Amino acid sequence: MTQPSKQRTIIVSGATGYFGRYLIEDLAQIYHVVALTRDPAKSATMFSNPNVTCVEYDLYDHEKSAARLKKVCQDFDVWGLVNNAYDFSEKTGFNTPSGRIENISIDAMRAGLESGVLGPMVAAQTVGLAMVEKKIPGSIINISSMYGSVAPDRRLYDGKKVLNPVTYGVAKTAINGLTRYLSSFWGEYGIRCNSVAPGTFPNVETNSFNAPKDDEFTVRLKNKTTLDRVGHPRDLLGMIRLLLSDESSYITGQILNVDGGWTAI
Ligand SMILES: NC(=O)c1ccc[n+]([C@@H]2O[C@H](COP(=O)([O-])OP(=O)(O)OC[C@H]3O[C@@H](n4cnc5c(N)ncnc54)[C@H](OP(=O)(O)O)[C@@H]3O)[C@@H](O)[C@H]2O)c1
């Protein structure tokens, strides 16, 4: 079986975010990694590893992003894409009452779908086509969410400022559809596509929109898992390594939960 190698390039979006940093630091030990980010200067400071190449990326500028990804695929042999970026902000309805179904605007709905579905779809289309042309049996991973399979429990948010908006689960459900579609239509080229669906991973390390800074809320989240704890990005690394490697050569079209048992009960 072929071993992972630095001759193989893996593209990861959302480079400087909570998951992105851990994913890239881990993957750069065995692959060449292209880190997609809105801020290549910040990303270059974060990743001093020479196996990391930082490239500018915008989930909302599809033409520019497609052109940049096409160039990456010309310059390197891309064996994997991890669609990890997502716009957690008020623009997509996070942590604001305007993200609720009663209030959400068309603009916020559109932003949720652009960021959560169209951006990753354009990336998968561009990178997947290059894999087909170069005859590379690569692996595409869409970072979904357990909220692509179950809805957020409304009781979690009682009396809280944090809110998971309606667009999020809709976008993550849609990306699971993309996973199955790509698995079907590009299976004949040996290209595999899977969703990884994390459970609850509140950011406990940096200031972000995804960091509740509310211990009581974190306890509510923890109590919804069978392992009695929230996740840390390190909990995802094994699954991502597996899906990018030849060890998972017969796994495709799947939605793989990494959720501490949240969706088991
Ligand atoms: N944390 C959780 O609890 C959790 C649970 C389930 C699923 N997920 C999924 O896991 C993925 C990563 O989440 P995370 O917790 O790491 O979130 P995060 O810390 O907010 O990181 C997301 C990253 O996406 C990139 N991004 C945001 N807006 C962008 C835009 N307009 N164009 C290009 N890139 C943009 C940014 O990277 P740059 O700053 O480098 O541009 C940002 O740091 C997401 O797909 C999320 O839905 C997270």
The ligand as an SDF file (V2000), in Angstrom:
LIG
                    3D

 48 52  0  0  0  0  0  0  0  0999 V2000
  -16.2470   24.1400   16.2240 N   0  0  0  0  0  0  0  0  0  0  0  0
  -17.3260   23.3830   16.2160 C   0  0  0  0  0  0  0  0  0  0  0  0
  -18.0010   23.1810   17.2480 O   0  0  0  0  0  0  0  0  0  0  0  0
  -17.7660   22.7090   14.9700 C   0  0  0  0  0  0  0  0  0  0  0  0
  -18.7200   21.6840   15.0710 C   0  0  0  0  0  0  0  0  0  0  0  0
  -19.1570   21.0520   13.9250 C   0  0  0  0  0  0  0  0  0  0  0  0
  -18.6520   21.4080   12.7080 C   0  0  0  0  0  0  0  0  0  0  0  0
  -17.7310   22.4090   12.6100 N   0  0  0  0  0  0  0  0  0  0  0  0
  -17.2320   22.7500   11.2870 C   0  0  0  0  0  0  0  0  0  0  0  0
  -15.8300   22.7200   11.2920 O   0  0  0  0  0  0  0  0  0  0  0  0
  -15.3050   23.6880   10.3860 C   0  0  0  0  0  0  0  0  0  0  0  0
  -14.2690   24.5490   11.0970 C   0  0  0  0  0  0  0  0  0  0  0  0
  -14.8730   25.1630   12.2180 O   0  0  0  0  0  0  0  0  0  0  0  0
  -14.0200   25.9600   13.2960 P   0  0  0  0  0  0  0  0  0  0  0  0
  -14.6230   25.6800   14.6200 O   0  0  0  0  0  0  0  0  0  0  0  0
  -12.5820   25.7380   13.0820 O   0  0  0  0  0  0  0  0  0  0  0  0
  -14.4100   27.4830   12.9270 O   0  0  0  0  0  0  0  0  0  0  0  0
  -13.4890   28.7900   12.9140 P   0  0  0  0  0  0  0  0  0  0  0  0
  -12.5130   28.7660   14.0340 O   0  0  0  0  0  0  0  0  0  0  0  0
  -14.4190   29.9410   12.8070 O   0  0  0  0  0  0  0  0  0  0  0  0
  -12.6810   28.6230   11.5690 O   0  0  0  0  0  0  0  0  0  0  0  0
  -13.3300   28.7280   10.3190 C   0  0  0  0  0  0  0  0  0  0  0  0
  -12.3700   29.3420    9.3360 C   0  0  0  0  0  0  0  0  0  0  0  0
  -13.0240   29.4400    8.0650 O   0  0  0  0  0  0  0  0  0  0  0  0
  -12.3820   30.4560    7.3290 C   0  0  0  0  0  0  0  0  0  0  0  0
  -13.3480   31.4070    6.7640 N   0  0  0  0  0  0  0  0  0  0  0  0
  -14.3270   32.1020    7.3940 C   0  0  0  0  0  0  0  0  0  0  0  0
  -14.9370   32.9380    6.5360 N   0  0  0  0  0  0  0  0  0  0  0  0
  -14.3090   32.7640    5.3470 C   0  0  0  0  0  0  0  0  0  0  0  0
  -14.4630   33.3540    4.0650 C   0  0  0  0  0  0  0  0  0  0  0  0
  -15.3930   34.2890    3.8360 N   0  0  0  0  0  0  0  0  0  0  0  0
  -13.6490   32.9440    3.0760 N   0  0  0  0  0  0  0  0  0  0  0  0
  -12.6780   31.9990    3.2960 C   0  0  0  0  0  0  0  0  0  0  0  0
  -12.4800   31.4100    4.4830 N   0  0  0  0  0  0  0  0  0  0  0  0
  -13.2960   31.7980    5.4790 C   0  0  0  0  0  0  0  0  0  0  0  0
  -11.4970   31.2380    8.2840 C   0  0  0  0  0  0  0  0  0  0  0  0
  -10.1370   30.8580    8.0740 O   0  0  0  0  0  0  0  0  0  0  0  0
   -9.0570   32.0480    7.8030 P   0  0  0  0  0  0  0  0  0  0  0  0
   -9.2320   32.9750    8.9640 O   0  0  0  0  0  0  0  0  0  0  0  0
   -7.7410   31.3640    7.7830 O   0  0  0  0  0  0  0  0  0  0  0  0
   -9.4560   32.6680    6.5050 O   0  0  0  0  0  0  0  0  0  0  0  0
  -11.9650   30.7860    9.6440 C   0  0  0  0  0  0  0  0  0  0  0  0
  -10.9720   30.9090   10.6070 O   0  0  0  0  0  0  0  0  0  0  0  0
  -16.5110   24.4370    9.8480 C   0  0  0  0  0  0  0  0  0  0  0  0
  -16.8820   23.8970    8.5930 O   0  0  0  0  0  0  0  0  0  0  0  0
  -17.5820   24.1670   10.8850 C   0  0  0  0  0  0  0  0  0  0  0  0
  -18.8670   24.2420   10.3410 O   0  0  0  0  0  0  0  0  0  0  0  0
  -17.2730   23.0590   13.7220 C   0  0  0  0  0  0  0  0  0  0  0  0
  1  2  1  0
  2  3  2  0
  2  4  1  0
  4  5  1  0
  4 48  2  0
  5  6  2  0
  6  7  1  0
  7  8  2  0
  8  9  1  0
  8 48  1  0
  9 10  1  0
  9 46  1  0
 10 11  1  0
 11 12  1  0
 11 44  1  0
 12 13  1  0
 13 14  1  0
 14 15  2  0
 14 16  1  0
 14 17  1  0
 17 18  1  0
 18 19  2  0
 18 20  1  0
 18 21  1  0
 21 22  1  0
 22 23  1  0
 23 24  1  0
 23 42  1  0
 24 25  1  0
 25 26  1  0
 25 36  1  0
 26 27  1  0
 26 35  1  0
 27 28  2  0
 28 29  1  0
 29 30  1  0
 29 35  2  0
 30 31  1  0
 30 32  2  0
 32 33  1  0
 33 34  2  0
 34 35  1  0
 36 37  1  0
 36 42  1  0
 37 38  1  0
 38 39  2  0
 38 40  1  0
 38 41  1  0
 42 43  1  0
 44 45  1  0
 44 46  1  0
 46 47  1  0
M  CHG  2   8   1  16  -1
M  END
$$$$
